[in-house]
Amino acid sequence: MSPLRVAILGSGHIGTDLLAKIHRRQGALQVVAMVGIDPESAGLSRARSLGVRTFHQGLVQLLADPLAAELDLCFDATSAKAHLHHAPLLAERGVRVVDLTPAAVGPYVVPAVNLHALREAPNVNMVTCGGQATVPIVHAVHRVSPVRYAEIVATIASRSAGPGTRANIDEFTRTTARGLEVVGGARRGKAIIILNPAEPPITMRDTVYCLCEPGADPQAIRASIRRMVDEVAAFVPGYRLSQDPVVEDVAARGLREPSGEPIQGTLVTTLLSVEGAGDHLPSYAGNLDIMTSAAVAVGERLASFASSGLEGAP
């Protein structure tokens, strides 16, 4: 099949890592354009070295070029604020969009959980790096025992967080929390992100807390989580459990609601680490790897729809 012709918006860490992954796979996707705002950025320089056309005056410059008429798909790796401007411009041109910002214009997609959400949406949202790492775990617990509350803490190396990520901290927490609910299935979700300045830089780490109904089956929960980790690791090889999930009775810990009432239920604690493939930044930047790997998985599914004539099918 002919590969989908794609453009990448954003020449920062995420866009550059995405470019490297698509180029390395040489498969269902072909990057034909990369858009940035700094002609000397590392991302645009790398794109030029790979024979990709570059545009350094933003999306408007690309849309004014005849190349825009040939695009099948656009990956937006800029910022939430920028994507709110980009989305309607791309929609007018009929270009499908995979949004790697936390703008959440379209439905959330977490490949290991709900690739079917691609059926009709012209714009799909990849939640966040923290969401891609933790929403699958919440879903894995929820399919065994309903999750009343989910809280995640995503810790990434400060060096791996570029200007776009830093500008999106508020959107990150809101979008990730909502993803825990909409895709993960939690009744209520909360997200926290920590940029750790440690040297040498730390590998991405995620802690997932799920409060389930009392009497949930520990063995079934652990088995469901292990299956999910294997599913995510199929496209993010550095994704792994740091230790076996801990399942315990909350009542035994004496935890209480703000009202003073004892909390009843089963608490599931899952510790994860995500090691990157080193396509752009070193392997500590698992937050880049899980986001871009998930986006490539989505793009390749769209390509499979197009090649089979089932675009828009589940």
Secondary structure, DSSP 8 states (H G I E B T S, - for coil): ---EEEEEE--SHHHHHHHHHHHHH-SSEEEEEEE-S-TT-HHHHHHHHTT-EEESS-HHHHHTSGGGGG-SEEEE-S-HHHHHHHHHHHHHHT-EEEE-STT--S-B--HHHHGGGGTT-SEEE---HHHHHHHHHHHHHHTTS-EEEEEEEEEEEGGG--HHHHHTHHHHHHHHHHHHHHTT--SSEEEEEEEE--SS---EEEEEEEEE-TT--HHHHHHHHHHHHHHHHTT-TTEEESS--EEEEGGGGT-B-TTS-B--SEEEEEEEEE----SSS-TT-HHHHHHHHHHHHHHHHHHHHHHHT-TT--
